[in-house]
Amino acid sequence: MRRLELHWQILIGMAAGLVVGLGVNLSQDAVAPLLEGSAALATVVGFVVKLVDFAGDLFLRALRLIAVPIVLFSLIVGASSLNDLGKLSRIGGRTVAIYLVTTAVAITTGLVFANLTRPGTWVSADLRDQLATAGVQQATAKMQAATAPDVWQTLLNIVPTNPFASLAQGEMLQVVFVALVLGAMLTLVPEDKAAPVIRVADGLTEAILKLVHVIMLTAPYAVFALVVDVVATLGLDVLAALAVYSLTVVAGLALMMFVVYPAILRLLTGVGPRRFFHAIAPAQLLAFSSSSSSATLPVTMECVEERLGASEEVTSFVVPLGATINMDGTALYQGVAALFIAQLYGIDLDLGAQLTIVLTATLASIGTAGVPGVGIVMLVIVLQSVGLPEEVMAGGIAIIFGVDRLLDMCRTSVNVTGDCMVATVVAHAEGALLTEEEAARRAARADDEPVDEHP
């Protein structure tokens, strides 16, 4: 029997994790007395819980292990192979422009949905105060961690003072800058000296891609562990109380993923939704499970290059940059959450304030780490920009904490999908995108599987 494709394996692991996680969540009250009465049972259950957490965290660590090296080496090879700094600047300018436009579109979409559904009016004052009290400590910590973006400092931070520190700390935007500079300078070095360096970087890139394939063999089991952990600890009562807010965010994200992105692809590249979503499904599912675009980065690059058919030089530049500055899903969430909190406390945000949200959220998304929970920190910055009182910000953020992880999973999937969409558009514009048949043959070679030459 033909082996199931990877995205189906991951989907099965996710579904199993959802079922088990819900079972654990709903049975906690019934099981608690049994654990208190039996030390042996409590030990066994504790071991299983630790094992599940360990499996998920180990998988994410393995992906983070290779994220920086694959960006560094593949981008050095890609930049050095261009032999044209004008082409490199053209690709960069096009990439950044599309990322900023789609981010602004995403925020506007969120604001439109929030104005239509007015989710803040669906929560009573009593429930609002109850939820705010429960999460006030976490909200205060996030507010203290947030700092307003400074455009000039953000641009200055692209250039590292210590490139080795940037590599060690995983500062992806700085790693991209260092790799681009090294790759570009290799084009100016005599070929006999540059060629060995390029061959080493190319060989290391191939080795890391093979490591991605090996790690992804465990993806279905790791996704199961990650989903169990999230669902088992999810506050179902809070989710019910904030259902309208949550559905508003999810509806906006779905519109971006399934309407806006396919429309852009069809208009600018001719690539159909079936081909696009089939190619990037493993990255989408992993992004949903991990809530981290940075951890998903190696898989995203593998999907865009090996399955979608974009060239290495485009993939190695556009996708890492997107994981750093392109957060369409997170930006959309900022718009909905900001209006939701204002509506909760009866504060009217006029058109000018909502335009401020669009601008601030777009700037805040640049250079923000692609890790779980970063959306809350960005939200503090957005709320500060429209002048909401500190007690309103603290109460509002405390209220949405209960459902933030679930929404984080959804918005991370949109972030990664946006990265893949922009990479496809840029690759097509540069004449560096394979046809569907050529991409299928490349994917088959990567997976060492036969493919039908005439699908």
C-alpha positions as CSV (number, residue, x, y, z in Angstrom):
1,M,0.0,0.0,0.0
2,R,1.3,3.4,-0.9
3,R,2.5,5.4,2.1
4,L,0.3,8.3,3.1
5,E,1.7,11.7,2.2
6,L,3.3,13.6,5.0
7,H,0.6,16.2,5.4
8,W,-2.0,13.4,5.9
9,Q,0.2,11.8,8.5
10,I,0.5,15.1,10.4
11,L,-3.3,15.7,10.1
12,I,-4.0,12.3,11.6
13,G,-1.6,13.1,14.5
14,M,-3.3,16.4,15.0
15,A,-6.8,14.9,15.0
16,A,-5.7,12.2,17.5
17,G,-4.1,14.9,19.7
18,L,-7.3,16.9,19.6
19,V,-9.4,13.9,20.7
20,V,-7.0,12.9,23.5
21,G,-6.5,16.5,24.6
22,L,-10.2,17.0,24.9
23,G,-10.6,13.8,26.8
24,V,-8.0,14.9,29.3
25,N,-9.5,18.4,29.6
26,L,-13.0,17.1,30.2
27,S,-12.0,14.4,32.7
28,Q,-9.6,16.4,34.9
29,D,-12.2,17.0,37.6
30,A,-13.2,13.3,37.7
31,V,-9.6,12.0,37.7
32,A,-8.2,14.5,40.3
33,P,-9.7,12.5,43.3
34,L,-8.2,9.3,42.0
35,L,-4.7,10.8,41.7
36,E,-4.9,12.2,45.2
37,G,-5.8,8.8,46.6
38,S,-3.1,6.8,44.7
39,A,0.5,7.9,44.7
40,A,1.4,5.2,42.2
41,L,-1.2,6.3,39.7
42,A,-0.2,10.0,40.2
43,T,3.4,9.0,39.4
44,V,2.4,7.2,36.2
45,V,0.2,10.0,35.0
46,G,2.9,12.6,35.8
47,F,5.4,10.6,33.9
48,V,3.1,10.4,30.8
49,V,2.5,14.1,31.0
50,K,6.2,14.9,31.1
51,L,6.9,12.4,28.3
52,V,4.3,14.2,26.0
53,D,5.7,17.6,26.9
54,F,9.3,16.3,26.3
55,A,8.4,14.8,22.8
56,G,6.9,18.1,21.6
57,D,9.6,20.3,23.0
58,L,12.4,18.1,21.6
59,F,10.9,18.2,18.1
60,L,10.7,22.0,18.2
61,R,14.3,22.2,19.5
62,A,15.4,20.1,16.6
63,L,13.8,22.4,14.1
64,R,15.2,25.5,15.8
65,L,18.6,23.8,15.7
66,I,18.6,23.9,11.9
67,A,16.7,27.1,11.3
68,V,19.7,29.5,11.5
69,P,22.2,27.3,9.7
70,I,19.9,26.6,6.7
71,V,19.2,30.3,6.3
72,L,22.9,31.2,6.6
73,F,24.3,28.6,4.2
74,S,21.5,28.6,1.6
75,L,21.4,32.4,1.4
76,I,25.2,32.6,0.9
77,V,24.8,30.1,-2.0
78,G,21.8,32.0,-3.4
79,A,23.3,35.4,-3.2
80,S,26.7,34.3,-4.6
81,S,25.0,32.6,-7.6
82,L,23.2,35.8,-8.6
83,N,26.3,37.6,-9.9
84,D,24.1,40.6,-10.1
85,L,23.6,42.9,-7.1
86,G,20.9,44.7,-9.0
87,K,18.8,41.5,-9.2
88,L,19.3,41.0,-5.4
89,S,18.1,44.5,-4.6
90,R,15.1,44.0,-7.0
91,I,14.1,40.8,-5.3
92,G,14.5,42.4,-1.9
93,G,12.5,45.5,-2.7
94,R,9.7,43.4,-4.3
95,T,9.6,41.1,-1.3
96,V,9.4,43.8,1.4
97,A,6.8,45.8,-0.6
98,I,4.5,42.8,-0.9
99,Y,5.0,41.9,2.8
100,L,4.1,45.4,4.0
101,V,1.0,45.6,1.7
102,T,-0.4,42.2,2.7
103,T,0.2,43.1,6.4
104,A,-1.8,46.3,6.0
105,V,-4.6,44.4,4.1
106,A,-4.7,41.8,6.9
107,I,-5.1,44.5,9.7
108,T,-7.8,46.3,7.7
109,T,-9.6,43.0,7.2
110,G,-9.5,42.4,11.0
111,L,-10.9,45.9,11.7
112,V,-13.7,45.5,9.2
113,F,-14.7,42.1,10.8
114,A,-14.5,43.6,14.3
115,N,-16.7,46.6,13.3
116,L,-19.3,44.3,11.8
117,T,-19.6,41.8,14.6
118,R,-18.7,44.1,17.6
119,P,-17.4,41.1,19.7
120,G,-16.9,43.3,22.8
121,T,-20.6,43.9,23.1
122,W,-21.3,40.2,23.6
123,V,-19.5,40.0,27.0
124,S,-21.4,41.3,30.1
125,A,-19.7,43.7,32.5
126,D,-19.8,41.0,35.3
127,L,-18.1,38.4,33.1
128,R,-15.6,41.0,31.9
129,D,-14.5,41.8,35.4
130,Q,-14.4,38.1,36.4
131,L,-12.1,37.2,33.4
132,A,-9.9,40.3,33.9
133,T,-9.3,39.4,37.5
134,A,-8.2,35.9,36.7
135,G,-5.4,36.9,34.2
136,V,-4.2,40.2,35.6
137,Q,-0.8,39.0,36.6
138,Q,0.1,37.6,33.2
139,A,-1.3,40.8,31.5
140,T,0.9,43.0,33.7
141,A,4.0,41.0,32.9
142,K,3.3,41.3,29.1
143,M,2.7,45.0,29.4
144,Q,6.1,45.5,31.2
145,A,7.9,43.6,28.4
146,A,6.4,45.7,25.5
147,T,8.2,48.7,24.1
148,A,7.0,50.9,21.3
149,P,8.7,50.4,17.9
150,D,11.2,52.9,16.7
151,V,11.6,52.8,12.9
152,W,15.2,54.1,12.9
153,Q,16.3,51.7,15.6
154,T,14.5,48.8,13.8
155,L,16.5,49.6,10.6
156,L,19.7,50.0,12.6
157,N,19.2,46.7,14.3
158,I,19.4,44.9,10.9
159,V,23.1,45.4,11.0
160,P,24.7,43.3,13.8
161,T,27.6,44.5,15.9
162,N,28.6,40.9,16.4
163,P,27.5,38.4,13.7
164,F,28.4,35.4,15.8
165,A,26.1,36.7,18.6
166,S,23.4,37.1,16.0
167,L,23.9,33.5,14.9
168,A,23.9,32.3,18.5
169,Q,20.8,34.2,19.5
170,G,18.8,33.4,16.4
171,E,18.4,37.0,15.3
172,M,17.0,36.0,11.9
173,L,16.9,39.5,10.3
174,Q,20.6,40.0,11.2
175,V,21.5,36.5,10.0
176,V,19.8,37.3,6.6
177,F,21.9,40.5,6.4
178,V,25.2,38.8,7.1
179,A,24.5,36.0,4.7
180,L,23.5,38.4,1.9
181,V,26.6,40.5,2.4
182,L,28.9,37.4,2.4
183,G,27.2,36.0,-0.7
184,A,27.4,39.3,-2.5
185,M,31.1,39.8,-1.6
186,L,31.9,36.3,-2.9
187,T,30.8,37.5,-6.4
188,L,33.6,40.1,-6.2
189,V,36.3,37.6,-5.1
190,P,38.4,35.7,-7.7
191,E,36.6,32.5,-8.7
192,D,39.4,30.2,-7.6
193,K,39.1,31.5,-4.0
194,A,35.3,31.9,-3.9
195,A,34.4,28.5,-5.4
196,P,35.5,26.4,-2.4
197,V,33.6,28.5,0.1
198,I,30.4,28.3,-2.1
199,R,30.8,24.5,-2.4
200,V,31.1,24.1,1.3
201,A,28.0,26.3,1.9
202,D,26.1,24.4,-0.8
203,G,27.1,21.0,0.7
204,L,26.1,22.1,4.2
205,T,22.7,23.3,2.8
206,E,22.1,19.9,1.2
207,A,23.0,18.1,4.4
208,I,20.7,20.3,6.5
209,L,17.8,19.6,4.0
210,K,18.4,15.9,4.5
211,L,18.2,16.5,8.2
212,V,14.9,18.2,7.8
213,H,13.6,15.1,6.0
214,V,14.8,12.9,8.8
215,I,13.2,15.1,11.5
216,M,9.9,15.3,9.7
217,L,9.6,11.5,9.9
218,T,8.7,12.1,13.6
219,A,6.4,15.0,12.8
220,P,3.1,13.2,13.2
221,Y,4.0,12.0,16.7
222,A,5.4,15.3,17.7
223,V,2.3,17.2,16.4
224,F,0.2,14.7,18.5
225,A,2.1,15.6,21.6
226,L,2.0,19.4,20.9
227,V,-1.8,19.4,20.3
228,V,-2.5,17.2,23.4
229,D,-0.6,19.7,25.6
230,V,-2.5,22.7,24.2
231,V,-6.0,21.2,24.2
232,A,-5.6,19.6,27.6
233,T,-4.9,22.9,29.3
234,L,-7.3,25.0,27.2
235,G,-9.9,26.9,29.2
236,L,-13.1,25.6,27.5
237,D,-15.3,27.8,29.7
238,V,-13.3,30.9,28.7
239,L,-13.5,29.9,25.1
240,A,-17.3,29.7,25.3
241,A,-17.5,33.1,26.9
242,L,-15.3,34.6,24.2
243,A,-16.8,32.7,21.3
244,V,-17.8,35.7,19.2
245,Y,-14.4,37.3,19.6
246,S,-12.7,34.0,18.7
247,L,-14.9,33.3,15.7
248,T,-14.3,36.9,14.5
249,V,-10.6,36.4,14.5
250,V,-10.8,33.0,12.9
251,A,-13.2,34.2,10.2
252,G,-10.8,37.0,9.3
253,L,-7.8,34.6,9.2
254,A,-9.8,32.2,7.0
255,L,-10.6,35.0,4.6
256,M,-6.9,35.9,4.2
257,M,-5.8,32.3,3.8
258,F,-8.5,30.9,1.5
259,V,-9.6,34.0,-0.4
260,V,-7.0,36.8,-0.4
261,Y,-3.9,34.7,-0.9
262,P,-5.4,32.4,-3.6
263,A,-6.7,35.5,-5.4
264,I,-3.2,37.2,-5.4
265,L,-1.6,34.0,-6.6
266,R,-4.2,33.5,-9.4
267,L,-3.8,37.1,-10.5
268,L,0.0,37.4,-10.4
269,T,1.2,33.9,-11.0
270,G,-1.6,31.7,-12.3
271,V,-0.8,29.1,-9.6
272,G,-4.1,27.5,-8.5
273,P,-5.2,26.9,-4.9
274,R,-5.0,23.1,-5.2
275,R,-1.3,23.1,-6.2
276,F,-0.4,25.8,-3.6
277,F,-2.1,24.3,-0.6
278,H,-1.0,20.7,-1.4
279,A,2.6,21.9,-1.6
280,I,2.7,23.8,1.6
281,A,0.3,21.7,3.8
282,P,3.1,20.2,6.0
283,A,4.4,23.7,6.9
284,Q,0.8,25.0,7.6
285,L,0.0,22.0,9.9
286,L,3.3,22.3,11.7
287,A,2.8,26.0,12.1
288,F,-0.6,25.4,13.6
289,S,0.7,22.8,16.0
290,S,3.8,24.7,17.2
291,S,2.5,28.3,17.1
292,S,6.0,29.3,15.9
293,S,6.9,30.5,12.4
294,S,10.6,30.4,13.4
295,A,10.5,26.7,14.4
296,T,8.5,26.0,11.2
297,L,11.0,27.9,9.0
298,P,13.1,24.8,7.8
299,V,10.0,23.0,6.8
300,T,8.5,26.1,5.1
301,M,11.7,26.5,3.0
302,E,11.6,22.8,2.1
303,C,8.0,23.0,1.0
304,V,8.5,26.2,-1.1
305,E,11.6,24.9,-2.8
306,E,11.1,21.1,-3.1
307,R,7.3,20.9,-3.4
308,L,6.2,24.2,-4.8
309,G,9.1,24.6,-7.2
310,A,10.6,28.0,-6.3
311,S,14.3,28.4,-6.9
312,E,16.8,28.2,-4.0
313,E,18.0,31.8,-4.3
314,V,14.4,33.1,-4.0
315,T,13.4,30.7,-1.3
316,S,16.4,31.3,0.9
317,F,15.9,35.0,0.8
318,V,12.1,35.5,0.8
319,V,11.0,32.9,3.4
320,P,13.5,33.7,6.2
321,L,12.7,37.4,5.7
322,G,9.0,36.6,5.9
323,A,9.4,34.7,9.1
324,T,10.9,37.8,10.6
325,I,8.8,40.7,9.2
326,N,5.7,39.2,7.7
327,M,3.0,38.5,10.3
328,D,-0.3,38.9,8.4
329,G,-2.2,36.6,10.8
330,T,-0.8,38.3,13.9
331,A,-1.5,41.8,12.5
332,L,-5.1,40.9,11.7
333,Y,-5.5,39.6,15.3
334,Q,-4.1,43.0,16.5
335,G,-7.0,44.8,14.8
336,V,-9.7,42.6,16.1
337,A,-8.3,42.4,19.6
338,A,-7.8,46.2,19.9
339,L,-11.4,46.9,18.9
340,F,-12.7,44.1,21.1
341,I,-11.0,45.5,24.2
342,A,-12.2,49.0,23.4
343,Q,-15.7,47.8,23.0
344,L,-15.5,45.8,26.2
345,Y,-15.0,49.0,28.2
346,G,-17.3,51.2,26.0
347,I,-14.5,53.2,24.4
348,D,-15.2,54.3,20.8
349,L,-12.2,54.2,18.4
350,D,-12.8,56.5,15.5
351,L,-11.4,56.2,12.0
352,G,-8.3,58.0,12.9
353,A,-7.6,55.7,15.8
354,Q,-8.2,52.7,13.6
355,L,-5.8,54.0,10.9
356,T,-3.2,54.4,13.8
357,I,-3.8,50.7,14.6
358,V,-3.0,49.8,10.9
359,L,0.2,51.8,10.9
360,T,1.4,50.7,14.4
361,A,0.7,47.0,13.9
362,T,2.5,47.0,10.5
363,L,5.6,48.6,12.0
364,A,5.4,46.4,15.1
365,S,5.4,43.3,13.0
366,I,8.9,44.1,11.5
367,G,11.6,42.3,13.4
368,T,9.3,40.7,16.0
369,A,10.4,37.2,16.9
370,G,8.3,34.4,15.4
371,V,7.7,32.6,18.7
372,P,4.5,31.6,20.6
373,G,2.8,34.4,22.4
374,V,4.5,37.3,20.7
375,G,1.2,38.6,19.5
376,I,0.2,39.7,23.0
377,V,3.4,41.8,23.3
378,M,2.6,43.4,19.9
379,L,-1.0,44.1,21.1
380,V,0.3,46.1,24.0
381,I,2.2,48.4,21.6
382,V,-0.9,48.8,19.4
383,L,-3.2,49.6,22.4
384,Q,-0.7,52.2,23.7
385,S,-0.7,53.9,20.3
386,V,-4.4,54.6,20.5
387,G,-4.1,55.9,24.0
388,L,-6.2,53.3,25.9
389,P,-5.9,53.7,29.7
390,E,-3.5,51.3,31.4
391,E,-6.2,49.7,33.5
392,V,-8.2,49.0,30.3
393,M,-5.2,47.5,28.6
394,A,-4.4,45.3,31.6
395,G,-8.0,44.1,31.9
396,G,-8.5,43.5,28.2
397,I,-5.3,41.6,27.8
398,A,-6.1,39.5,30.9
399,I,-9.5,38.6,29.3
400,I,-8.1,37.3,26.0
401,F,-5.3,35.3,27.6
402,G,-7.6,32.3,28.0
403,V,-8.0,31.8,24.2
404,D,-4.8,33.3,23.0
405,R,-2.9,30.1,22.5
406,L,-5.7,28.6,20.3
407,L,-5.8,31.8,18.2
408,D,-2.0,31.9,18.1
409,M,-2.0,28.5,16.4
410,C,-4.5,29.8,13.8
411,R,-2.6,33.1,13.1
412,T,0.8,31.4,12.8
413,S,-0.7,29.2,10.1
414,V,-1.7,32.3,8.2
415,N,1.7,33.9,8.8
416,V,3.5,30.9,7.2
417,T,0.9,30.7,4.4
418,G,1.6,34.4,3.6
419,D,5.4,33.7,3.5
420,C,4.8,30.9,1.0
421,M,2.5,33.1,-1.1
422,V,5.0,35.9,-1.4
423,A,7.8,33.5,-2.2
424,T,5.7,32.1,-5.1
425,V,4.9,35.6,-6.4
426,V,8.5,36.7,-6.3
427,A,9.8,33.4,-7.9
428,H,7.3,33.8,-10.7
429,A,8.3,37.4,-11.3
430,E,11.9,36.3,-11.5
431,G,11.2,33.4,-13.9
432,A,12.4,31.1,-11.1
433,L,9.2,29.0,-10.5
434,L,8.8,25.5,-11.9
435,T,5.6,24.4,-13.7
436,E,3.3,22.1,-11.7
437,E,4.7,19.0,-13.5
438,E,8.3,20.0,-12.9
439,A,7.6,20.7,-9.3
440,A,6.0,17.3,-8.8
441,R,9.1,15.6,-10.3
442,R,11.3,17.6,-8.0
443,A,9.2,16.7,-4.9
444,A,9.3,13.1,-5.9
445,R,13.1,13.1,-6.2
446,A,13.3,14.7,-2.8
447,D,11.0,12.1,-1.2
448,D,12.6,9.3,-3.3
449,E,9.2,8.3,-4.5
450,P,7.9,7.6,-8.1
451,V,5.6,10.1,-9.7
452,D,3.1,9.9,-12.5
453,E,4.7,11.9,-15.4
454,H,1.2,12.6,-16.8
455,P,-1.1,13.4,-13.9
